[in-house]
């Protein structure tokens, strides 16, 4: 695989896994109810591990882990902000 394709695929896998794990939290605001059960959690962890595996084809294992954890922190910080911004709040007139 080429380096840009590897990076994009790994990014999509890690973002997808992070978003899936976020929706399993009882405090999430993306869905009306949090996802229940072990299947979404295992899928999220699987996406993360697959993303790290794809990244190791382009970088060393330690670098791939650092890149994936950094991307995961960005997803978990920005996703709640974007959701709350897009949901809108009623105006107090």
C-alpha positions in Angstrom: 0.0 0.0 0.0 1.1 3.5 -0.6 1.8 5.8 2.3 -1.1 8.3 1.7 -3.6 5.5 1.4 -2.2 3.8 4.5 -2.5 7.0 6.5 -6.1 7.7 5.3 -7.2 4.2 6.0 -5.6 4.1 9.4 -7.1 7.5 10.2 -10.6 6.4 9.2 -10.3 3.2 11.3 -9.1 5.1 14.4 -11.7 7.8 14.1 -14.4 5.2 13.6 -13.2 3.2 16.6 -13.0 6.3 18.7 -16.5 7.4 17.7 -17.9 4.0 18.3 -16.3 3.9 21.8 -17.7 7.4 22.5 -21.2 6.3 21.7 -20.9 3.5 24.3 -20.4 6.0 27.1 -23.6 6.8 29.1 -22.6 10.5 29.0 -22.5 10.8 25.2 -24.7 13.2 23.4 -24.4 11.9 19.9 -27.3 9.3 20.1 -30.4 9.4 22.2 -29.2 6.3 24.1 -25.8 4.9 24.7 -24.9 1.7 22.8 -25.2 -1.3 25.2 -23.5 -4.6 25.2 -20.0 -5.8 24.5 -20.3 -5.9 20.7 -19.9 -2.1 20.1 -17.0 -2.0 22.6 -15.2 -4.9 20.9 -15.8 -3.4 17.5 -14.4 -0.1 18.6 -11.3 -1.7 20.1 -11.0 -3.9 17.0 -11.1 -0.8 14.7 -8.4 0.9 16.9 -6.2 -2.2 16.8 -6.7 -2.5 13.1 -5.8 1.1 12.6 -2.6 0.7 14.6 -1.8 -2.4 12.5 -2.3 -0.5 9.3 -0.1 2.4 10.6 2.7 0.0 11.4 3.1 -0.7 7.7 4.2 3.0 7.3 5.9 3.7 10.7 7.4 1.8 13.6 5.1 0.3 16.3 5.9 3.0 18.9 5.2 5.8 16.4 2.0 4.2 15.2 0.8 3.9 18.8 1.7 7.5 19.6 -0.1 8.7 16.4 -3.2 6.6 17.1 -3.4 7.8 20.8 -3.0 11.4 19.7 -5.7 11.0 17.1 -8.0 9.3 19.6 -7.5 12.2 22.0 -8.5 14.6 19.3 -11.6 12.7 18.4 -12.7 12.4 22.0 -12.1 16.1 22.6 -13.7 17.5 19.4 -16.6 15.1 18.9 -18.5 16.2 22.0 -17.8 19.9 21.1 -19.1 19.4 17.5 -22.1 17.5 18.7 -23.1 20.2 21.2 -22.5 23.0 18.7 -24.6 21.3 16.0 -27.4 20.4 18.3 -27.9 24.1 19.1 -29.4 25.6 22.2 -32.7 27.5 22.4 -32.3 31.3 22.6 -33.2 33.0 25.8 -35.2 36.0 24.5 
